[in-house]
Amino acid sequence: MFTSQGPSLRELAVQALSSVERGYDLLAPKFDGTPFRTPDRILDSVEETLALHEGSFDAGLDVCCGTGAGLPMLRRLCRGRVTGVDLSAGMLAQAARSLPEGVDLLRADVRALPDTLRDTYDLAVSFGAFGHFLPAERPALFAAVHDALRPGGVFAFPVGAPLPPSSPLWWATAGFDAAMRVRNAVWRPPFVMYYRTFPWGPVRADLRAAGFTVETTSLEHFGYRPDGAPRWRLALARRSAGRPSASG
């Protein structure tokens, strides 16, 4: 799963014993040689689906852009400004090495984006980053993205179908999450990365609470499960005119 340009076992161990920010700073030069980079097949399918269902956009934001795998896609979809934002300076430095023309990078905590980004973007996307946010952090994340979008703007991200317990991958992800919980209980600083803390039902509720209307559409290239459900869907969370009040 790792290419010859990927990190060694020792390098991965050092990363895992660091904070999220420091860990990705260390991993950044070899990140694209790991299976953690979003596959081009996902990016291509999302681009095609957005172009088909939404058309083109003015300005775009890549939330937790990492080394910039999604930025060329976003550049093609957007006529105007495109921004990639990430907490890791190392990942942004790697993104800058092959930055498409018309894209700028910003180092920031995506749970508290600068006020200068408010009401700026028509499309926000995110790939493979949600495992770095605990469920209690999702409301702040979604509120920040909501505020960065213009009214009617779309926050889009792929969502995989739940894995059945009979799947070896279900057991692999469950084992990984259990190991991370033990690691974070006995070691500081914590390294937040979980595969099973982003269930679609609670996520959809958090998006709605942040002021989004939410729908999904299938990513056709990945086919369907035996029960007829799509293997992958694209979440389309659209900013409404304003955030609901606390009583709403």
N, C-alpha and C positions, 0 to 999 in steps of 0.2 A: 504493500500500500504506500510505502514511502519510496520516492525516487532516490537515486544515488546522490542527488543534490540536497536531500532532506537532512534533518538533524540526527545526530547520534542518540543512542539511548541515554548516555550521560547528559547530553544537552537537554533532552526532554525532562530528565529528572530534575535538573537545576531549574528549568522553567517551572515545573510543577511545584517546587518549593518556594517560589517567589510570589509576589503579588500579581494580580492580573496584568496591571500596567507594565511592571518590570519583566514579567514572564514573556509578554509579547514583544517588548523591546529586544529581549535576547533572541527570541525565535524569528523575528522579522526577516533577517537575511536569508533564511532557509524555509520560510513559511510556504512559499509556492511549490516547494518540493514535498509537501505533506498532503494527506487526504483531507485536511481541514479546509483547504481552499475550496470555495464554491465551484463545483464542476461547470464547465462551459455549457453542458447540456441543460442544466438548470437555468443559467443566465439566458441562453438562447430561447428557451421556452417561455420564460417570463417576458422577454422583450417582444416576442411574437404575439403573446396574449395581450399585453398592454397596447401594442400598436393596433391590434384588431378591435379591442373593446373600448379603448379610450382615445385612440389617435395620437397626435403629438402633443407635447407640453411646452410651456415656456421655460421655467426654471426647475431644476431637479436637485434633490438632496440624497446622498448615500449615507445612511445612518450606520455608524460603525463600519466604515469603508475598508478597514484593514489595509492590505497591500494594493487595493484598487481594482480587484477583479471585476466589480460591477460598474466601474466608471466609464469604460468605453460604451457599454450598453446604454447607460444613462445619457451620455453625450449624444448618441444617435437618436434617442427619443426626444431630446429637449432642444428647442431652438435657441434658448438663452443661457443664463448662468447655470453652471453645475458645480456643486460643492460636495466634497467628501469630508466627513467629520469622523474623528476617532480619538480615543484617549491616549493611544500609544504613539509616542514620537518616532519610535523605531519603525512601526508599520507605515506611518505617513512618509517617512524617509524613503522606504521601499516604493510606495505608491508614486512618489515624485520622480522616480527614475524613468517611468514610462507614462507620464501623465499626458492624457490627451489634451490637445489645444482647447482652450476655453473652459478648463476645469481648475478650480482652486481647492486647496486643502486647509482644514482648520482643526487644530488640536483643542478638544473640548470634551467635557463630560456630557454625554447626550441626554442625561437626565436633567440637565440644567443648561440648555443652549443659550447663547448670548441673546439679549434683547434685540440686537441688531439684525437677527435672523427672523424676527417675528413677521408673519404675513408675507413671506418672501417667495415660497416655493409652491409649484403646482403639483409636483410629484415627489414623494419620498419613498425610498426603497431600503430594504435591509436584508442581508443574507447571512445566515449562520451565526448570528450574534446573540440571540435571545437567551441562550444557555448561560450567559454571563450576568443575567439579571434575576435575582430572586423574585418570587411572586409578589412580595411586598413592594418591590421597586418598579413593577410594571406601571402603576398609575402615574408616577413621575415621568417615566420614559414616554408613555403615550401622550401625556399632557404636553410635554416639550415638543414632540413631533406635531401635535395638533396646532400648537401656537406658531410653529414655523411655516405651516401651510397656509395658503390663502383660502378663503371660503370656497368650498367646492373642490379643493385639492385632495389628492388621493395618496394614501399610505399603502403601499403594496409590498407583500412578502409571501414567499412560498410556504405552504403548510403540508407536511407529509401525513398520510393516513396513519392512525394508531397501529402500532405493531401488535400482533397477537402474541399471547404468552408462549405459544408453540414455536415462535420464531427464535432462532439462535441470536439474532440481533437484539431481540427484546431482553434476553438474559445478559448479553454483553453490555447494553446500555444501563440496565439495572445494576449490574456489578460495578460498572464505572462510577455511577452516581453514589453507590454505597461506599466505595473506596474514597471518593472525594469528601463525603460527609465525615468519615473517620479522619482523613487528613486535616480537614478544617477544624475538627474538634480538638486536635492535639498540636497543631502547628500554626504559627502566625508569621507573616500576615496570611489571611485566607486567600485561596485561589478559587474564585467562583466560576465553575463551569459544570453544568448539569444538562443531561439530555432529556430528562423527564419532568421538567418543571414548567413546561409551556403547553399544557393541554388546551385544546381549542375552545372548549366551553367557557372556562374562566377567562381566557384571553379575550374572547369576543365580548364578554360582559365588561371587562376592563376598558376595552376600546369604546364601547357604547357609553360608559360612564365618563370617559374623557371627551365626549362630544362627537364621536364618529357614528355614521351609519355604516353598517357592515354587510358585505356580501362576499361570496366566493365564486370562483369559476374554475373549472377543471383545467389542468395543464395536460392537454390531450396527448402529448408525446409519450407520457409515462403510462398510459393505459389505465385499466380498471381492475379492481380486485374481483374475486369470484362473486362477492355479494353485490357487485355493481357500483360500488363507491370508487371514486377516482383515487389513484395511488398518490397523486399530488394535486393540490389545489392552489390557486393564487388568491390570497386574501386581499380584498379591495375595501379599505376603510376610508370613507369620504368625510372630510371635515364639513360639518354643518355651519350655520351662520354664527353660532356662539356656543360656548360650553354650557351644559346644564347647570342650574343652580344646585347648591347642596341639598335643597329640599326636593329637587326634581329627580 
